[in-house]
Amino acid sequence: MFLLDVPNGVKTIIMLVLLVAIFYFFLIRPQSQQAKKEAAYRDSLKKGDRTMTAGGIHVTVVSVEGPMATVELAPGSRAKVQTATLRPIPGTEQK
């Protein structure tokens, strides 16, 4: 192997760089991509969208005002929630 001819200090640096790369590609990058996807979903919410709260309640969006949304739980029953708590209904996400 090519690492057999390399001094110990350089081997350590190479291993640290590989470890950082592994952490980036398996932990940091997927988490940031998921956060971007969730932010895009929240920004695309509009009146009439069917969605789900973080607690699992299926609701219909009535209006969105900044970080808050008014949702309809049942006909005539409305609540104000933060848009950060709204999630797509499983199986209906856009790919």
Residue frames as qw, qx, qy, qz and C-alpha x, y, z in Angstrom:
[[0.000, 0.887, 0.462, 0.000, 0.00, 0.00, 0.00],
 [0.366, 0.661, -0.043, 0.654, 1.10, 3.54, -0.60],
 [0.440, -0.833, 0.047, -0.332, 0.63, 4.50, 3.09],
 [0.911, -0.293, -0.048, 0.287, 3.51, 2.21, 4.13],
 [0.634, 0.238, 0.012, 0.735, 6.10, 4.61, 2.69],
 [0.075, -0.780, -0.112, -0.611, 4.58, 7.78, 4.22],
 [0.200, 0.225, -0.624, 0.722, 5.88, 9.24, 7.53],
 [0.196, -0.436, -0.826, 0.297, 3.64, 8.85, 10.64],
 [0.046, 0.433, 0.246, -0.866, 2.70, 12.55, 10.84],
 [0.308, 0.173, -0.481, -0.802, 1.38, 12.54, 7.29],
 [0.291, -0.227, -0.919, -0.141, -0.55, 9.31, 7.94],
 [0.084, -0.465, -0.657, 0.587, -2.25, 10.98, 10.88],
 [0.193, 0.388, -0.055, -0.899, -3.21, 14.01, 8.79],
 [0.323, 0.032, -0.743, -0.586, -4.55, 11.78, 6.00],
 [0.243, -0.340, -0.901, 0.118, -6.64, 9.80, 8.49],
 [0.018, 0.477, 0.440, -0.760, -8.04, 13.00, 10.05],
 [0.271, 0.278, -0.339, -0.857, -8.97, 14.37, 6.62],
 [0.332, -0.114, -0.870, -0.346, -10.69, 11.07, 5.76],
 [0.156, -0.409, -0.796, 0.418, -12.57, 11.12, 9.08],
 [0.144, 0.442, 0.163, -0.870, -13.79, 14.69, 8.49],
 [0.316, 0.154, -0.596, -0.721, -14.87, 13.77, 4.95],
 [0.272, -0.251, -0.927, -0.061, -16.82, 10.75, 6.23],
 [0.036, -0.483, -0.603, 0.634, -18.57, 12.87, 8.87],
 [0.203, 0.360, -0.138, -0.900, -19.42, 15.50, 6.26],
 [0.372, 0.093, -0.687, -0.618, -20.84, 13.12, 3.67],
 [0.387, -0.263, -0.883, -0.043, -22.72, 10.84, 6.08],
 [0.250, -0.553, -0.634, 0.480, -23.93, 13.27, 8.77],
 [0.060, -0.495, -0.100, 0.861, -23.65, 16.97, 8.00],
 [0.121, 0.114, -0.550, -0.819, -24.58, 17.10, 4.30],
 [0.223, -0.385, -0.850, -0.283, -27.73, 14.91, 4.52],
 [0.188, -0.608, -0.592, 0.495, -28.98, 16.89, 7.51],
 [0.001, -0.446, 0.070, 0.892, -28.51, 20.23, 5.74],
 [0.159, -0.061, -0.717, -0.676, -30.22, 18.90, 2.61],
 [0.222, -0.510, -0.830, 0.029, -33.18, 17.73, 4.71],
 [0.128, -0.591, -0.353, 0.714, -33.41, 21.15, 6.39],
 [0.067, 0.253, -0.373, -0.890, -33.41, 22.87, 2.97],
 [0.203, -0.253, -0.840, -0.435, -36.15, 20.54, 1.74],
 [0.203, -0.598, -0.711, 0.309, -38.30, 21.24, 4.82],
 [0.063, -0.510, -0.085, 0.854, -37.79, 25.00, 4.44],
 [0.128, 0.062, -0.600, -0.787, -38.80, 24.81, 0.77],
 [0.212, -0.435, -0.863, -0.143, -41.93, 22.87, 1.74],
 [0.164, -0.628, -0.512, 0.563, -42.90, 25.45, 4.37],
 [0.011, -0.400, 0.181, 0.898, -42.32, 28.29, 1.90],
 [0.163, -0.058, -0.736, -0.655, -44.54, 26.60, -0.70],
 [0.021, 0.446, 0.842, -0.302, -47.56, 26.25, 1.61],
 [0.187, -0.098, -0.235, -0.949, -50.66, 27.98, 0.30],
 [0.578, 0.045, 0.345, -0.738, -54.38, 28.08, 0.95],
 [0.871, 0.194, -0.122, -0.435, -56.09, 24.74, 0.44],
 [0.436, 0.430, -0.785, 0.094, -53.01, 22.53, 0.93],
 [0.896, -0.388, -0.129, -0.172, -53.53, 19.34, 2.92],
 [0.333, 0.560, -0.633, 0.417, -50.73, 18.85, 5.43],
 [0.780, -0.405, -0.469, 0.086, -49.98, 17.34, 8.81],
 [0.272, -0.876, 0.276, -0.288, -48.89, 18.90, 12.09],
 [0.216, 0.497, -0.798, 0.265, -45.88, 17.60, 14.01],
 [0.471, -0.144, 0.690, -0.530, -48.39, 15.91, 16.33],
 [0.152, 0.071, 0.955, 0.245, -49.86, 13.93, 13.44],
 [0.353, 0.604, 0.539, -0.470, -53.12, 15.85, 12.97],
 [0.350, 0.298, 0.607, 0.649, -54.15, 16.15, 9.31],
 [0.055, 0.708, 0.305, -0.635, -55.21, 19.71, 8.53],
 [0.472, 0.649, 0.401, 0.442, -56.03, 22.04, 5.64],
 [0.343, -0.190, -0.066, 0.917, -54.17, 25.34, 5.34],
 [0.134, 0.852, 0.498, -0.093, -56.53, 28.34, 5.43],
 [0.241, 0.946, -0.093, 0.194, -53.91, 31.10, 5.33],
 [0.791, -0.108, -0.136, 0.586, -50.20, 31.68, 5.86],
 [0.016, -0.975, 0.034, -0.221, -48.87, 34.88, 7.46],
 [0.043, 0.761, -0.601, 0.242, -45.08, 34.70, 7.84],
 [0.145, 0.278, -0.925, 0.214, -44.08, 32.07, 10.39],
 [0.406, 0.149, 0.707, -0.560, -47.71, 31.40, 11.39],
 [0.257, -0.084, -0.745, -0.610, -50.46, 29.57, 9.55],
 [0.605, 0.013, 0.383, -0.698, -54.16, 29.25, 10.20],
 [0.183, 0.085, -0.942, -0.267, -55.28, 25.67, 9.64],
 [0.720, -0.142, -0.035, -0.678, -58.67, 24.00, 9.61],
 [0.221, -0.239, 0.923, -0.204, -58.86, 20.86, 11.73],
 [0.205, 0.432, 0.878, 0.031, -62.48, 20.07, 10.86],
 [0.047, 0.593, 0.448, 0.668, -65.15, 22.13, 9.11],
 [0.324, -0.838, -0.173, -0.404, -65.54, 25.29, 11.20],
 [0.749, -0.627, 0.038, 0.210, -62.68, 24.42, 13.59],
 [0.540, 0.725, -0.197, 0.379, -59.59, 26.55, 13.02],
 [0.706, -0.619, 0.015, 0.342, -56.29, 26.88, 14.86],
 [0.281, 0.905, -0.309, 0.073, -53.20, 29.01, 14.45],
 [0.911, -0.260, 0.163, 0.275, -49.91, 27.06, 14.31],
 [0.147, -0.743, 0.474, 0.450, -46.29, 27.78, 13.46],
 [0.766, 0.529, -0.256, -0.260, -45.40, 26.75, 9.92],
 [0.120, 0.559, -0.813, 0.113, -42.31, 24.99, 11.30],
 [0.493, -0.095, 0.786, -0.360, -44.62, 22.34, 12.80],
 [0.785, 0.430, 0.113, -0.431, -46.26, 21.49, 9.46],
 [0.328, -0.329, 0.831, 0.305, -45.05, 18.43, 7.58],
 [0.514, 0.184, -0.558, -0.625, -46.09, 16.77, 4.32],
 [0.871, -0.101, 0.282, -0.389, -48.50, 13.87, 4.71],
 [0.388, -0.361, 0.817, 0.227, -46.45, 10.65, 4.31],
 [0.513, 0.288, 0.781, 0.210, -46.83, 9.18, 0.85],
 [0.346, 0.860, 0.373, 0.024, -47.79, 12.50, -0.76],
 [0.323, -0.711, 0.242, 0.576, -44.37, 14.22, -0.85],
 [0.618, 0.771, -0.109, -0.107, -43.14, 15.60, -4.14],
 [0.858, -0.193, 0.238, 0.412, -39.94, 13.89, -5.30]]
